[in-house]
Amino acid sequence: EMPFPTATDILRVLESDFSERNSEGKYVSQEDVRFIQLLREGIQQKEIGHLEMPLPFKSYSPPTLPNKKLAIIRLQHLKRKLRANQQFYDHYKTFMEKVIRNGDAELAPEASVGNIVWYIRHHGVYHPRKPGKLRVVFDCSAKFHGITLNDTLLYGPDLINFLVGVLCRFRKESVAIICDISFLSCLNIAIISGSYGEASSYGDSSPGCANFGLENSFYVDDGLVSIPTIKEASVLKVEAQELCKRGGLRLHKFNSNESEVLCCVNPSERATS
């Protein structure tokens, strides 16, 4: 029979999920250092607000694999599926039109000799609990001659907040706000040739409380934060939206346990349930 856990045992488990309490066990590898250096040197902000960064290749001379033929074969399979299922075709078309309209995809230039080219295949996946919601997956893990695009890239340090820490901070104050980052799954990543531009900095201009909230209160694309007063919550909502907007991100699906906080939220930006 297992012994009943003590209060100390429970606290130890909870504390292990806070990055600030667990930082002693973490280390930064040389690959992580190179990853951060590549992004700092190569990140650029486009006119539409999106941040563009170079692909963080592990090698200075990444392998070039002619996977175009295999990509075309997969495309033919997709075309047959689109022709056979009108609903699937409509959902796929709507999704891709949104990707192009938002500037997340653009017409690629003709590949010239010597350039690194990798053709990324894609396919549609329906949400298991939302039959009408299709998401197109760009398959960077598809193998060609035993190698995937992901195999050639640096992963970088783990920057995701610990879930228990986010939830405990969320329960700290009386006024709660939840929100979501729109379309985070489609990141604007491109190979930038030539000299890299200076990295954009928001440290001097970002509202302090919003900056802290975004850093400590998000688990991937879900934001959960609690604030002492309704007035502070309303200010935080406005500042957080403005801060994300500067980076080409949109906060939406807002909800709160205080209806007064939602009065300053556009109905189209509120959670539906």
N, C-alpha and C positions, 0 to 999 in steps of 0.2 A: 504494500500500500504506500502510495506516494505521500510525503509529508505535506501538510497544509502550508502554503506560502505565507511568510511573515510580511509585515508592512515594509520592512527593509528590502526584502526581495522584490516587492512590487515597485518600490521607488527606484531600485537599481535598473529594472527593465525600462521604466519610463524615461529615466535620465539617459539611458544609452541611445535613445532615439533623438536626442537633441544634438545637432551638429556642434554647438559650442561646448558641450560637455564631452563629446566624443572625438574632438579634434586631435587629441594626443595620439590616437591610434591610427590617424591618417597620415599619409605622406604624399609628396608630389614627386612623380617620376620625371625623368629627363624628357620622355615623350610628352608629358603634360606641359612642361616648361616650353618645349618647342611649339606645341599646339597654341598656347596662349600668345607666344611671340608672333606666330604667323598671323593670327587674327588681329592682334594689335597693329601690326604693320600693314595689313591688307584690307581692313574693314573700311568701307566707304558708304556714305549715305547718298542714295539716289534722289532725283528731283521729286519723286512721288512720296518720299519719306522712308521707303524701305531701306534696310541695311543690307548691303551686299558684301560678302566676304569670300576669300579664296577657299577652294577645297584644300583641307589640311592633309596633303599627301605625306605618307611616312617617308618616302624616298624623294630626293631632289630630282630623280629621273624616274617617275612612275611608269609602269609598264603600259604599252599601247597594244590593246588586243582588238583585232578586227571582228567585233561581235555584231556587225550590221546584219549579216545574213540571218543569224539566229533571231535578232530583234524583228526582222521582217516576217519570219515564220510565225512568231508569237502574234504579230499584228494581224496576219491573215486569220489566225484562230479567233482573235477578238472581233474582226469584221464579220465572220460567220455568225458569231454569237449575237452581235448587234442586229444583224439582219433577221435572225430567227426570233428575236424577242423585242417587240416594239416598246414595251414599258422600260426594259433595260436600256434600250437605245435612247429613249427620252431622258431618263435619269442621268445617263452617262453624258449626253450632250449638254444638259443643264449644268452639270458639275464642271465640265471642261470649259464651257463658256464663262463661268464664274472665275475660274483660274486665270483665263486670259484677260478678262475684264478687270480683274484686280491687279494686273501687272505681275502675277506670279509666274507667268510663262511668256516667252516671246519667240519670234521666228529666229531660229539659229542661223548664223552665217554659214556659207559654204566652207566645209572643212578644207584647209590647205595642208600641203605636205609638211610633216613635222609636228603638227599640232596634236595634242592629246585628245582623243575622241572616244567617248563611251556612250553607246546608245542605251538609254534606260527604258525598259519595257514597263507597261502599266496594265492594270486590270481592275475591275470593279468588285467591291465587296459590300454586301448589305449588312446593316446593323442587326444583330440577332433579335433585339427587342423592338426594333423600328423597321418593319418590312419595307417601307417606302423610302428609307434614307440610304442612299448609295454614296460610298466614298471610293474614290479612285486611288489605288495604291501604286506609287512609283517604286518599282522593285529594284532597289540597289543591292539586294542580297542574291540576285539571280547569278548563278555561276556560268562562267565561260572558260573552258579548259581548266576547270578546278579553281578559278579565281573569281571573286566578286569585287565590285567597286568598293564595298565597305572594307574588304580586306586590305585595300591600299591606303585607307584613310586613318589618321589618328583619331582616337576616341575623345581625348581630352579629359579633364577632371570631372568628377561627378558633382554637379551643381544643384541637383534636385534636393529641395528641403525634405527633412524627415517628416513623414505624415503625422506621427504622434505629436511632434513638436508644433506643427501647424494647427492641429486640432486643439491642443491644450491652450495655445495662445488665443485661439478663436473663442474659447469659453471664458476668457479672463474678464472682459468688460460687459456692460449691460446692453449696448447697442451693436447688433450684428449686421454685417453686410456680406453677401456672397455675390460673386460675379464670374465671368468666364472670358478668356481671351479668344476672340473670333478667329477661326481658321488657322490656328497655330501649327497645324500639321503640315502646311505648305510653306516651307521656308525659302526665302530668296537667296539661293547660293549659286555663285557663278565663278568660273575660272577667270581671274583677272590677269591679263598679260601686261608687260611693261613695268614701269616703276609704280610702287604702291603709294596711295595717298595717305595723308595723316588720318589717324583714327579720330572719329567724332567723339566729343566729350560732352556729357550732360551734367557733370558733377557740380559746376558752378551755377547752373541755372535751374536745376531740378528742385521742386518743392521738397523740403526735408522729410516731412511726415509721409508723403506719397512714396518717396524713394525708399524709406525704411519699410513701409507696408508692402511694396512690391518685392523687396528682397526677402522678407521674412514670412509673408502670409500667402504665398502661392505654392500649390503642389501641382507641378507641370503647368496646366493652363487653367486651373481652378483656383480662384481667389477666395479666401475666408479670413475675415478680419473683424475684430470687435473694438469698439471705441467707447469712452466714458459717456459722451453726450451726443445728442442729435445734431447739434450745430457742428461739432467736430467731424461727425460722420459725413455730413453734407459737404463740408469743405474737402475732406479726404477723397470723396467720390469724384469731385470736379478736378482736383489736382492729379489724381491717378489716371483719369481719362486723358488729360492733357499730356502727361508724361509719356503714356503709351502711344499716343497719337504721333508724337515726335519721332518715334521709332517705327512708324507704319503699322502699329498694332491697334486693335479696337477692342475696348472693354464693353461687354454687353451682358444680357441675361442677369441683370441686377435684381436682388431680392433683399428684404430686411425684415426684422421683427418689429420695426417702427415704420408705420405708414407715412409719417411725416418726412422721413428720409427719401422715400420713393417719389415724393411730390416734385423733386428736382430732377427726376429721371424721366427722359422721354419714354412714352408708352412702348415704342418700338424697341427700346433697349432693356425693357423689363423681362424677367423670367415669366414664361407662360404658365407655370404651375409651381 
